[in-house]
Amino acid sequence: MKLLRYIFFPIVPVYYGITWVRNKLFDLGILESTSYNFPVICVGNLSVGGTGKTPMIEYLIRLLKNDYKVATLSRGYKRKSEGFQIGKPGVTADILGDEPFQFYSKYIDKVTVAVDANRREGISKLMQLDPKPNVVLLDDAYQHRKVKAGFNILLTTYSNIYTSDIVLPTGNLREPKKGAKRANVIIVTKCPETLSDSEKKELIKAINPKMHQHVFFSAIKYADHVVSKTKQLLLEDVPKFTLVTGIANPTPLVDFLSKKELDFEHLNFKDHHDFTVDELDIFKQKSFIITTEKDFMRLKQYPFLADKLFYLSIEATIDNPVLLNETVSAFISHF
């Protein structure tokens, strides 16, 4: 992999130039970007891979769901449907995609969950609903410049801060790091619990936020139990198990379970992996399986897994939730 990155390094200036020019054309208004007269909040990142967007969207859902009619709008990555789709009875992960189906399953009576690769078209369809939402959360739309969100939350992982990275294909950035200037809030995600104030100051110095930007630090909080379709068990009570992951970076989860001194084997698959018949046959032979909530959304459809498949849920915790909540609420109150 490192060799390939060196080989493709000459392409970096080309990719940088294309994305820089595209952003500049949007900044100058030469390319059209649609604004809205209601709150549109975008959660995204500069980097490819998992930065914790799903837990952040869920954080915002929990914050807003009791006071507003909230809708989430995602692309619905790797779904097997096309165009605008909305969460409703009978919908599956194949129709919505993993993460949107997770939102729908957890907050079925609290939020409207929709997917559309064309975010502008998706927002238009949401506004035709009755009742229509009064807050829209855009999932992974930071580079979707045709929509001008009123509030941008930029995520970057503690282990790979965007300021020390470069653009694709040698680096992991989808666009030049200058794109961070569009953010209202920058959150360093997946931080260790032991992160010190001095290290936070060093990270803030590296990020060098603009006057209008707040920087927060987030950690992953794992549940103390696992859940199946019909029951839940405390982690301390689970027998030897097989961990099945199809996420971008399973290392924090593996580390967490290892520190608990649990006995398990790990079957690791790529992000959004489509499980094959042979792989499902392997799962049939396992007596107890723990997976991520996202992977559970795809695997729970198989009856032979009903009694053996459990998931471990996570939440995003924020170092200064009061300030973040007030900042988001202040933006919404302007409408």
Backbone hydrogen bonds in HBPLUS format (Angstrom, degrees):
<---DONOR---> <-ACCEPTOR-->    atom                        ^
c    i                          cat <-CA-CA->   ^        H-A-AA   ^      H-
h    n   atom  resd res      DA  || num        DHA   H-A  angle D-A-AA Bond
n    s   type  num  typ     dist DA aas  dist angle  dist       angle   num
A0005-ARG N   A0001-MET O   3.07 MM   4  6.41 150.1  2.17 146.0 154.3     1
A0006-TYR N   A0002-LYS O   3.11 MM   4  6.44 149.7  2.20 145.4 152.7     2
A0007-ILE N   A0003-LEU O   2.97 MM   4  6.26 155.1  2.03 148.1 155.6     3
A0008-PHE N   A0004-LEU O   2.92 MM   4  6.16 153.8  1.99 149.7 155.8     4
A0009-PHE N   A0006-TYR O   3.23 MM   3  5.10 156.5  2.29  98.2 105.2     5
A0011-ILE N   A0008-PHE O   2.89 MM   3  5.58 154.5  1.96 122.9 130.9     6
A0012-VAL N   A0009-PHE O   2.94 MM   3  5.37 151.3  2.02 115.3 123.9     7
A0014-VAL N   A0011-ILE O   2.96 MM   3  5.27 120.7  2.32 107.0 122.6     8
A0015-TYR N   A0011-ILE O   2.98 MM   4  6.30 164.5  2.00 163.5 168.0     9
A0016-TYR N   A0012-VAL O   2.82 MM   4  5.96 167.5  1.83 159.2 163.4    10
A0017-GLY N   A0013-PRO O   2.87 MM   4  5.94 160.0  1.91 140.4 146.0    11
A0018-ILE N   A0014-VAL O   3.00 MM   4  6.25 161.4  2.03 153.5 157.8    12
A0019-THR N   A0015-TYR O   3.05 MM   4  6.24 175.0  2.05 158.4 159.4    13
A0020-TRP N   A0016-TYR O   2.84 MM   4  5.91 154.9  1.91 150.9 159.0    14
A0021-VAL N   A0017-GLY O   2.96 MM   4  6.03 166.3  1.98 148.3 151.8    15
A0022-ARG N   A0018-ILE O   3.01 MM   4  6.19 160.6  2.05 146.7 152.6    16
A0023-ASN N   A0019-THR O   3.02 MM   4  6.19 165.4  2.05 146.8 150.2    17
A0024-LYS N   A0020-TRP O   2.92 MM   4  6.14 156.7  1.97 148.5 155.8    18
A0025-LEU N   A0021-VAL O   2.92 MM   4  6.14 155.4  1.98 153.5 159.1    19
A0026-PHE N   A0022-ARG O   3.15 MM   4  6.50 150.3  2.25 146.7 154.4    20
A0027-ASP N   A0023-ASN O   2.81 MM   4  6.09 160.3  1.85 152.1 158.4    21
A0028-LEU N   A0024-LYS O   2.90 MM   4  6.09 151.1  1.98 148.9 155.6    22
A0030-ILE N   A0025-LEU O   2.89 MM   5  5.11 127.2  2.17 158.4 164.9    23
A0031-LEU N   A0025-LEU O   3.08 MM   6  5.45 165.2  2.10 117.4 118.3    24
A0029-GLY N   A0026-PHE O   3.06 MM   3  5.02 150.5  2.15 100.1 109.4    25
A0034-THR N   A0146-LYS O   2.81 MM 112  6.04 168.3  1.83 143.9 139.8    26
A0148-LYS N   A0034-THR O   2.80 MM 114  5.46 169.6  1.81 146.3 143.5    27
A0136-VAL N   A0039-PRO O   3.03 MM  97  6.40 165.9  2.05 156.2 160.7    28
A0150-GLY N   A0040-VAL O   3.02 MM 110  5.50 126.2  2.32 133.8 148.7    29
A0151-PHE N   A0040-VAL O   3.28 MM 111  6.53 145.6  2.40 160.9 160.4    30
A0041-ILE N   A0136-VAL O   2.88 MM  95  6.26 164.9  1.91 168.2 172.3    31
A0138-LEU N   A0041-ILE O   2.71 MM  97  5.97 165.8  1.73 154.2 159.4    32
A0042-CYS N   A0151-PHE O   2.83 MM 109  6.23 163.8  1.85 165.3 169.6    33
A0153-ILE N   A0042-CYS O   2.73 MM 111  5.99 165.0  1.76 166.5 171.9    34
A0043-VAL N   A0138-LEU O   2.88 MM  95  6.08 164.9  1.91 169.3 169.4    35
A0140-ASP N   A0043-VAL O   2.75 MM  97  5.67 135.3  1.95 162.3 177.1    36
A0044-GLY N   A0153-ILE O   3.03 MM 109  6.43 163.1  2.06 169.8 173.3    37
A0155-LEU N   A0044-GLY O   2.86 MM 111  6.08 161.3  1.89 155.5 161.2    38
A0174-ARG N   A0046-LEU O   2.59 MM 128  5.50 175.3  1.59 176.4 174.6    39
A0048-VAL N   A0172-ASN O   2.84 MM 124  5.62 146.3  1.96 154.6 165.1    40
A0056-MET N   A0052-GLY O   3.26 MM   4  6.38 148.2  2.37 140.0 149.0    41
A0057-ILE N   A0053-LYS O   2.85 MM   4  6.14 156.9  1.91 157.8 163.7    42
A0058-GLU N   A0054-THR O   3.03 MM   4  6.27 162.1  2.07 153.1 158.1    43
A0059-TYR N   A0055-PRO O   2.88 MM   4  6.08 141.9  2.03 136.2 146.9    44
A0060-LEU N   A0056-MET O   3.04 MM   4  6.36 158.1  2.09 149.5 153.6    45
A0061-ILE N   A0057-ILE O   2.89 MM   4  6.20 151.1  1.98 147.2 156.2    46
A0062-ARG N   A0058-GLU O   2.96 MM   4  6.19 167.4  1.97 151.4 153.5    47
A0063-LEU N   A0059-TYR O   3.01 MM   4  6.25 147.1  2.12 141.9 151.7    48
A0064-LEU N   A0060-LEU O   2.96 MM   4  6.06 151.3  2.05 149.6 155.6    49
A0065-LYS N   A0061-ILE O   2.83 MM   4  5.41 155.0  1.90 158.4 160.4    50
A0067-ASP N   A0064-LEU O   3.06 MM   3  5.68 152.6  2.13 120.9 128.9    51
A0068-TYR N   A0064-LEU O   3.04 MM   4  5.90 142.4  2.19 165.5 175.7    52
A0134-ASN N   A0069-LYS O   2.85 MM  65  5.42 149.3  1.94 138.5 147.6    53
A0135-VAL N   A0069-LYS O   3.30 MM  66  6.34 140.2  2.47 153.9 146.3    54
A0112-THR N   A0070-VAL O   2.92 MM  42  6.34 163.0  1.95 150.1 155.0    55
A0071-ALA N   A0135-VAL O   2.93 MM  64  6.33 149.1  2.02 157.7 167.6    56
A0137-LEU N   A0071-ALA O   2.75 MM  66  6.11 165.3  1.78 161.9 167.1    57
A0072-THR N   A0112-THR O   2.81 MM  40  6.32 152.6  1.88 161.4 170.8    58
A0114-ALA N   A0072-THR O   2.91 MM  42  6.05 158.1  1.96 152.6 160.0    59
A0073-LEU N   A0137-LEU O   2.86 MM  64  6.15 154.9  1.92 164.5 162.9    60
A0139-ASP N   A0073-LEU O   2.98 MM  66  6.04 170.3  1.99 148.8 151.7    61
A0074-SER N   A0114-ALA O   3.10 MM  40  6.56 155.6  2.16 143.2 148.1    62
A0116-ASP N   A0074-SER O   2.86 MM  42  6.32 152.9  1.93 159.5 167.9    63
A0079-ARG N   A0076-GLY O   3.09 MM   3  5.66 151.5  2.17 142.6 138.4    64
A0080-LYS N   A0094-ASP O   2.59 MM  14  5.18 161.4  1.63 149.6 156.7    65
A0085-GLN N   A0115-VAL O   3.01 MM  30  5.33 155.7  2.07 147.1 153.4    66
A0115-VAL N   A0085-GLN O   2.86 MM  30  5.33 153.4  1.93 152.5 156.6    67
A0087-GLY N   A0113-VAL O   2.71 MM  26  5.22 160.1  1.75 163.6 164.7    68
A0091-VAL N   A0088-LYS O   2.99 MM   3  5.68 155.6  2.06 151.1 152.0    69
A0095-ILE N   A0092-THR O   3.10 MM   3  5.33 137.0  2.29 100.2 111.4    70
A0096-LEU N   A0092-THR O   3.08 MM   4  6.42 163.7  2.11 153.9 158.0    71
A0097-GLY N   A0093-ALA O   2.63 MM   4  4.71 144.0  1.75 128.0 139.4    72
A0101-PHE N   A0097-GLY O   3.08 MM   4  6.00 154.2  2.15 147.3 155.0    73
A0102-GLN N   A0098-ASP O   2.98 MM   4  6.25 140.7  2.14 143.9 155.8    74
A0102-GLN N   A0099-GLU O   2.98 MM   3  4.91 120.9  2.34  95.4 111.3    75
A0103-PHE N   A0099-GLU O   2.95 MM   4  6.37 154.8  2.01 155.2 161.6    76
A0104-TYR N   A0100-PRO O   2.89 MM   4  6.20 162.8  1.92 150.4 155.0    77
A0105-SER N   A0101-PHE O   2.86 MM   4  5.99 160.1  1.90 145.1 150.5    78
A0106-LYS N   A0102-GLN O   3.07 MM   4  6.18 156.6  2.13 150.3 155.5    79
A0107-TYR N   A0103-PHE O   2.91 MM   4  5.89 155.1  1.97 152.5 159.1    80
A0110-LYS N   A0107-TYR O   2.94 MM   3  5.09 156.5  2.00 110.6 118.3    81
A0111-VAL N   A0107-TYR O   3.12 MM   4  5.96 158.5  2.17 169.1 162.5    82
A0122-GLY N   A0118-ASN O   2.84 MM   4  6.10 155.9  1.89 154.0 162.2    83
A0123-ILE N   A0119-ARG O   2.88 MM   4  6.09 157.8  1.93 151.4 155.3    84
A0124-SER N   A0120-ARG O   3.14 MM   4  6.35 157.2  2.20 141.8 148.2    85
A0125-LYS N   A0121-GLU O   2.97 MM   4  6.27 153.9  2.04 149.4 156.0    86
A0126-LEU N   A0122-GLY O   2.97 MM   4  6.23 154.1  2.04 146.8 154.2    87
A0127-MET N   A0123-ILE O   3.02 MM   4  6.28 149.8  2.12 148.6 155.9    88
A0128-GLN N   A0125-LYS O   3.08 MM   3  5.20 152.8  2.16 102.1 110.6    89
A0129-LEU N   A0126-LEU O   3.15 MM   3  5.50 165.2  2.17 111.3 115.5    90
A0144-HIS N   A0141-ALA O   3.00 MM   3  4.93 154.1  2.07 101.7 109.9    91
A0145-ARG N   A0143-GLN O   2.95 MM   2  5.50 129.6  2.21 106.0  91.1    92
A0147-VAL N   A0144-HIS O   3.21 MM   3  6.14 167.7  2.23 124.0 127.5    93
A0184-ASN N   A0152-ASN O   2.88 MM  32  5.31 160.7  1.92 136.6 142.9    94
A0185-VAL N   A0152-ASN O   3.18 MM  33  6.53 158.6  2.22 161.4 164.4    95
A0154-LEU N   A0185-VAL O   2.86 MM  31  6.18 168.2  1.87 164.4 162.6    96
A0187-ILE N   A0154-LEU O   2.83 MM  33  6.22 163.3  1.86 163.0 168.1    97
A0156-THR N   A0187-ILE O   3.01 MM  31  6.34 152.2  2.09 160.8 160.4    98
A0189-THR N   A0156-THR O   2.81 MM  33  5.94 150.8  1.89 137.3 146.7    99
A0160-ASN N   A0157-THR O   3.08 MM   3  5.28 151.6  2.16 104.9 113.7   100
A0158-TYR N   A0189-THR O   2.87 MM  31  5.77 154.5  1.93 164.6 160.4   101
A0164-SER N   A0161-ILE O   3.14 MM   3  5.94 161.8  2.17 123.1 127.6   102
A0165-ASP N   A0162-TYR O   3.13 MM   3  5.14 158.8  2.17 115.6 114.4   103
A0173-LEU N   A0166-ILE O   3.05 MM   7  5.71 166.1  2.07 140.9 138.6   104
A0171-GLY N   A0167-VAL O   2.94 MM   4  4.81 154.4  2.01 133.9 127.9   105
A0168-LEU N   A0173-LEU O   2.99 MM   5  5.64 143.9  2.12 158.2 147.0   106
A0179-GLY N   A0176-PRO O   2.93 MM   3  5.90 169.7  1.94 129.1 132.6   107
A0180-ALA N   A0177-LYS O   3.04 MM   3  5.87 171.3  2.05 122.5 125.2   108
A0181-LYS N   A0178-LYS O   3.10 MM   3  6.03 174.2  2.10 126.5 128.3   109
A0182-ARG N   A0179-GLY O   3.20 MM   3  6.06 171.3  2.21 123.8 126.0   110
A0183-ALA N   A0180-ALA O   3.04 MM   3  5.62 164.2  2.07 119.5 124.5   111
A0214-HIS N   A0184-ASN O   3.24 MM  30  6.73 152.2  2.33 144.5 149.9   112
A0186-ILE N   A0214-HIS O   2.89 MM  28  6.25 164.0  1.91 165.6 170.9   113
A0216-PHE N   A0186-ILE O   2.88 MM  30  6.34 156.4  1.94 154.7 162.2   114
A0188-VAL N   A0216-PHE O   2.90 MM  28  6.26 166.9  1.92 152.5 150.4   115
A0218-SER N   A0188-VAL O   2.77 MM  30  5.94 168.8  1.78 160.9 158.5   116
A0191-CYS N   A0218-SER O   2.87 MM  27  5.91 171.7  1.88 152.5 153.4   117
A0195-LEU N   A0192-PRO O   3.16 MM   3  5.51 161.1  2.20 118.2 117.9   118
A0200-LYS N   A0196-SER O   3.02 MM   4  6.32 151.5  2.10 145.4 153.8   119
A0201-LYS N   A0197-ASP O   2.99 MM   4  6.28 154.8  2.05 146.4 152.6   120
A0202-GLU N   A0198-SER O   3.12 MM   4  6.40 149.3  2.22 139.7 147.6   121
A0203-LEU N   A0199-GLU O   2.97 MM   4  6.23 155.0  2.03 148.8 155.2   122
A0204-ILE N   A0200-LYS O   2.86 MM   4  6.12 158.6  1.90 153.9 160.0   123
A0205-LYS N   A0201-LYS O   2.94 MM   4  6.10 151.4  2.02 141.2 149.3   124
A0206-ALA N   A0202-GLU O   3.00 MM   4  6.28 149.9  2.09 141.6 149.3   125
A0207-ILE N   A0203-LEU O   2.90 MM   4  6.17 154.0  1.97 147.9 155.1   126
A0208-ASN N   A0204-ILE O   2.79 MM   4  5.93 151.4  1.87 147.2 155.5   127
A0213-GLN N   A0210-LYS O   3.05 MM   3  5.33 165.3  2.07 114.7 119.3   128
A0319-ASP N   A0217-PHE O   2.88 MM 102  5.49 146.0  1.99 158.7 169.2   129
A0219-ALA N   A0317-THR O   3.01 MM  98  5.33 148.0  2.11 137.9 148.1   130
A0317-THR N   A0219-ALA O   2.95 MM  98  5.33 167.5  1.97 156.4 159.9   131
A0221-LYS N   A0315-GLU O   2.83 MM  94  5.14 166.2  1.85 159.9 161.9   132
A0315-GLU N   A0221-LYS O   2.91 MM  94  5.14 142.7  2.05 137.3 149.2   133
A0223-ALA N   A0313-SER O   3.07 MM  90  5.66 155.1  2.13 161.8 156.1   134
A0235-LEU N   A0224-ASP O   2.99 MM  11  5.79 172.5  2.00 135.2 135.0   135
A0226-VAL N   A0233-LEU O   2.79 MM   7  5.42 157.1  1.85 159.2 164.2   136
A0233-LEU N   A0226-VAL O   2.90 MM   7  5.42 152.2  1.98 147.6 156.7   137
A0227-VAL N   A0311-TYR O   2.96 MM  84  5.35 156.8  2.01 143.4 149.3   138
A0311-TYR N   A0227-VAL O   2.78 MM  84  5.35 148.2  1.88 139.7 147.8   139
A0228-SER N   A0231-LYS O   2.75 MM   3  5.34 167.1  1.77 172.4 171.9   140
A0237-ASP N   A0234-LEU O   2.83 MM   3  5.34 156.6  1.88 116.5 124.5   141
A0238-VAL N   A0235-LEU O   3.24 MM   3  5.45 165.9  2.26 109.4 113.5   142
A0241-PHE N   A0263-ASP O   3.10 MM  22  6.65 154.4  2.16 150.6 156.5   143
A0265-GLU N   A0241-PHE O   3.12 MM  24  6.71 145.9  2.24 148.7 158.4   144
A0242-THR N   A0288-PHE O   2.89 MM  46  6.30 155.8  1.95 153.1 160.3   145
A0290-ILE N   A0242-THR O   2.95 MM  48  6.21 160.0  1.99 148.6 154.4   146
A0243-LEU N   A0265-GLU O   2.74 MM  22  6.01 177.0  1.74 169.0 168.8   147
A0267-LEU N   A0243-LEU O   2.76 MM  24  6.01 171.4  1.76 173.3 175.9   148
A0244-VAL N   A0290-ILE O   2.98 MM  46  6.34 157.9  2.03 153.0 160.0   149
A0245-THR N   A0267-LEU O   3.14 MM  22  6.56 161.7  2.17 159.9 163.2   150
A0269-PHE N   A0245-THR O   2.76 MM  24  5.88 155.3  1.82 162.0 170.3   151
A0272-HIS N   A0246-GLY O   3.05 MM  26  5.68 141.8  2.21 147.2 136.1   152
A0253-LEU N   A0250-PRO O   3.06 MM   3  5.39 117.6  2.47 108.6 123.6   153
A0254-VAL N   A0250-PRO O   2.95 MM   4  6.19 165.0  1.97 161.7 166.7   154
A0255-ASP N   A0251-THR O   2.85 MM   4  5.99 163.8  1.87 158.6 163.0   155
A0256-PHE N   A0252-PRO O   2.95 MM   4  6.09 154.9  2.01 142.3 149.2   156
A0257-LEU N   A0253-LEU O   3.01 MM   4  6.28 167.3  2.03 156.6 158.5   157
A0258-SER N   A0254-VAL O   2.90 MM   4  6.02 152.1  1.98 146.5 155.1   158
A0259-LYS N   A0255-ASP O   2.93 MM   4  6.10 156.5  1.98 149.2 154.7   159
A0260-LYS N   A0256-PHE O   3.23 MM   4  6.50 132.4  2.47 136.3 148.5   160
A0260-LYS N   A0257-LEU O   3.19 MM   3  5.07 131.5  2.44  90.4 103.6   161
A0262-LEU N   A0257-LEU O   3.39 MM   5  6.03 171.7  2.40 160.1 160.8   162
A0261-GLU N   A0258-SER O   2.80 MM   3  4.99 154.4  1.86 107.6 115.4   163
A0273-HIS N   A0270-LYS O   3.20 MM   3  5.39 127.6  2.49 143.0 133.8   164
A0280-LEU N   A0276-THR O   2.91 MM   4  6.21 156.4  1.97 150.9 157.6   165
A0281-ASP N   A0277-VAL O   2.92 MM   4  6.17 145.6  2.04 144.1 153.9   166
A0282-ILE N   A0278-ASP O   3.12 MM   4  6.47 142.9  2.27 139.0 148.2   167
A0282-ILE N   A0279-GLU O   3.10 MM   3  5.05 121.2  2.46  92.4 106.9   168
A0283-PHE N   A0279-GLU O   3.06 MM   4  6.45 152.5  2.13 145.1 152.4   169
A0284-LYS N   A0280-LEU O   2.99 MM   4  6.31 143.0  2.13 142.9 152.8   170
A0285-GLN N   A0282-ILE O   3.04 MM   3  5.40 137.2  2.23 104.8 116.0   171
A0286-LYS N   A0283-PHE O   3.05 MM   3  5.25 156.5  2.11 107.1 114.6   172
A0289-ILE N   A0308-LYS O   2.78 MM  19  5.80 171.5  1.79 161.3 159.6   173
A0310-PHE N   A0289-ILE O   2.84 MM  21  6.09 154.6  1.90 153.4 162.0   174
A0291-THR N   A0310-PHE O   2.82 MM  19  6.28 148.6  1.92 147.6 157.4   175
A0312-LEU N   A0291-THR O   3.11 MM  21  6.53 146.6  2.22 164.6 173.8   176
A0296-PHE N   A0292-THR O   2.90 MM   4  6.06 150.2  1.99 147.8 156.9   177
A0297-MET N   A0293-GLU O   3.26 MM   4  6.50 140.9  2.43 140.3 147.8   178
A0297-MET N   A0294-LYS O   3.21 MM   3  5.44 131.7  2.45  98.9 110.4   179
A0298-ARG N   A0295-ASP O   3.09 MM   3  5.51 138.9  2.27 106.7 117.0   180
A0299-LEU N   A0295-ASP O   3.05 MM   4  6.30 156.3  2.11 151.2 158.7   181
A0300-LYS N   A0296-PHE O   2.90 MM   4  5.60 150.3  1.99 152.5 153.8   182
A0302-TYR N   A0299-LEU O   3.20 MM   3  6.06 173.7  2.20 126.0 127.8   183
A0305-LEU N   A0302-TYR O   3.02 MM   3  5.71 163.5  2.05 122.3 127.7   184
A0306-ALA N   A0303-PRO O   3.05 MM   3  5.25 164.0  2.08 112.7 117.9   185
A0308-LYS N   A0305-LEU O   3.08 MM   3  5.36 148.7  2.18 110.0 119.6   186
A0309-LEU N   A0305-LEU O   2.92 MM   4  5.42 137.3  2.10 169.4 163.4   187
A0324-LEU N   A0320-ASN O   3.23 MM   4  6.54 167.1  2.25 155.3 159.2   188
A0325-ASN N   A0321-PRO O   2.81 MM   4  5.87 169.3  1.82 152.9 156.5   189
A0326-GLU N   A0322-VAL O   2.92 MM   4  6.05 157.2  1.97 146.0 152.9   190
A0327-THR N   A0323-LEU O   2.88 MM   4  6.02 151.0  1.97 146.2 154.2   191
A0328-VAL N   A0324-LEU O   2.98 MM   4  6.25 162.5  2.01 156.5 160.1   192
A0329-SER N   A0325-ASN O   2.91 MM   4  6.03 165.2  1.93 148.5 153.4   193
A0330-ALA N   A0326-GLU O   2.84 MM   4  5.88 149.5  1.93 141.4 149.6   194
A0331-PHE N   A0327-THR O   3.22 MM   4  6.44 154.0  2.29 140.5 146.3   195
A0332-ILE N   A0328-VAL O   3.11 MM   4  6.47 163.4  2.14 153.2 157.0   196
A0333-SER N   A0329-SER O   2.93 MM   4  6.09 152.9  2.01 147.6 155.1   197
A0334-HIS N   A0331-PHE O   3.23 MM   3  5.65 158.9  2.28 109.7 116.0   198
A0335-PHE N   A0332-ILE O   3.14 MM   3  5.97 171.5  2.15 124.8 127.5   199
